Amino acid sequence: MPFACPECGSPGSLRITSSIELPSDSRSDEIALQLVACARCGFRAAAVYEESRRGSLDSEAVDHAGYRVASKTLDSLVARVAACPDAGNRGCACESHRILGRTDGSGRWCGLPETANRFRMRVSRA
């Protein structure tokens, strides 16, 4: 699915280059850590897709946000995702899933190592 790049504004140029499905937590049924890149300007970032279907049958909450993170952090995330033998399996017991899927004492996913500079993942038709 193409997104608009938050850096250059190019519609449809920001794409998910890789992702890892993480175990659900105390809030979300689905959590995916994604790596995104713009084909036009070369911008790279991390993104997180979270979906919760808890509550009533028609209750669904989705949060899909991108995060500008330091190059070193992004490179580490790229390596972790690439090291997983089964990135689409949220039940995978590999080291990457254990590290990236950590939860706190309340069972909430710990998230990215740094989460400053959040941007909206805007779907684009171009």
SEKE-57245 format. One line per 2 residues: number of its first residue (from 1); for each residue x, y, z of C-alpha. Coordinates in nm, 3 decimals. Example, Ala and Ser with C-alpha at 12.3 -4.5 7.8 and 13.67 -1.06 7.14 Angstrom:
BEGIN
1 = 1.230:-0.450:0.780 ~ 1.367:-0.106:0.714
//
This chain:
BEGIN
1 = 0.000:0.000:0.000 ~ 0.153:0.335:-0.099
3 = 0.167:0.633:0.136 ~ 0.250:1.001:0.095
5 = 0.605:1.083:0.199 ~ 0.616:1.321:0.499
7 = 0.955:1.453:0.386 ~ 0.908:1.541:0.017
9 = 0.527:1.520:0.002 ~ 0.532:1.288:-0.297
11 = 0.206:1.091:-0.311 ~ 0.247:0.715:-0.331
13 = 0.625:0.715:-0.294 ~ 0.649:0.597:0.068
15 = 0.627:0.219:0.089 ~ 0.667:-0.048:0.353
17 = 0.996:-0.220:0.275 ~ 0.978:-0.482:0.551
19 = 0.782:-0.559:0.864 ~ 0.755:-0.794:1.157
21 = 0.430:-0.907:1.319 ~ 0.460:-0.886:1.697
23 = 0.251:-1.061:1.962 ~ -0.066:-0.889:2.082
25 = -0.047:-0.699:2.407 ~ -0.287:-0.578:2.675
27 = -0.425:-0.314:2.438 ~ -0.383:-0.426:2.076
29 = -0.478:-0.746:1.895 ~ -0.236:-0.675:1.611
31 = 0.098:-0.500:1.625 ~ 0.329:-0.468:1.324
33 = 0.662:-0.290:1.331 ~ 0.732:-0.167:0.978
35 = 1.024:-0.009:0.798 ~ 0.933:0.246:0.532
37 = 1.125:0.426:0.258 ~ 1.047:0.687:-0.005
39 = 1.137:0.590:-0.361 ~ 1.162:0.957:-0.458
41 = 1.373:1.129:-0.191 ~ 1.525:0.833:-0.003
43 = 1.359:0.920:0.330 ~ 1.356:0.622:0.571
45 = 1.166:0.571:0.893 ~ 0.997:0.319:1.119
47 = 0.620:0.279:1.138 ~ 0.387:0.100:1.377
49 = 0.047:-0.043:1.287 ~ -0.173:-0.130:1.585
51 = -0.527:-0.261:1.568 ~ -0.764:-0.345:1.851
53 = -1.094:-0.524:1.806 ~ -1.178:-0.539:2.175
55 = -1.513:-0.427:2.304 ~ -1.835:-0.447:2.101
57 = -1.855:-0.640:1.775 ~ -1.837:-0.323:1.565
59 = -1.561:-0.171:1.777 ~ -1.230:-0.140:1.597
61 = -0.947:0.100:1.667 ~ -0.654:0.141:1.429
63 = -0.343:0.350:1.480 ~ -0.086:0.365:1.200
65 = 0.194:0.611:1.259 ~ 0.544:0.669:1.130
67 = 0.842:0.770:1.340 ~ 1.155:0.956:1.241
69 = 1.431:0.782:1.433 ~ 1.809:0.815:1.435
71 = 1.991:0.635:1.153 ~ 2.166:0.407:1.401
73 = 1.831:0.306:1.554 ~ 1.678:0.250:1.212
75 = 1.973:0.037:1.099 ~ 1.937:-0.172:1.416
77 = 1.565:-0.223:1.348 ~ 1.638:-0.321:0.986
79 = 1.890:-0.581:1.107 ~ 1.651:-0.719:1.372
81 = 1.363:-0.758:1.125 ~ 1.593:-0.917:0.864
83 = 1.727:-1.164:1.124 ~ 1.383:-1.310:1.196
85 = 1.323:-1.642:1.018 ~ 0.943:-1.595:1.018
87 = 0.856:-1.223:1.039 ~ 0.489:-1.282:0.952
89 = 0.440:-1.515:1.249 ~ 0.360:-1.319:1.566
91 = 0.424:-1.640:1.762 ~ 0.782:-1.679:1.639
93 = 1.019:-1.736:1.933 ~ 1.332:-1.592:1.771
95 = 1.556:-1.333:1.937 ~ 1.419:-1.053:1.715
97 = 1.062:-1.123:1.825 ~ 1.170:-1.145:2.191
99 = 1.356:-0.812:2.178 ~ 1.116:-0.615:1.957
101 = 0.801:-0.758:2.119 ~ 0.888:-0.677:2.481
103 = 0.603:-0.571:2.710 ~ 0.601:-0.377:3.036
105 = 0.461:-0.486:3.374 ~ 0.105:-0.414:3.264
107 = 0.140:-0.625:2.949 ~ 0.164:-0.321:2.717
109 = 0.410:-0.335:2.424 ~ 0.719:-0.127:2.505
111 = 0.727:0.025:2.156 ~ 1.017:0.168:1.966
113 = 1.343:0.256:2.143 ~ 1.274:0.621:2.059
115 = 0.941:0.765:1.949 ~ 0.998:1.134:1.890
117 = 0.891:1.297:1.563 ~ 0.575:1.101:1.494
119 = 0.402:1.148:1.158 ~ 0.076:1.025:1.014
121 = 0.086:0.740:0.762 ~ -0.138:0.889:0.492
123 = -0.260:0.642:0.230 ~ -0.208:0.774:-0.122
125 = -0.372:0.668:-0.448 ~ -0.085:0.783:-0.672
//
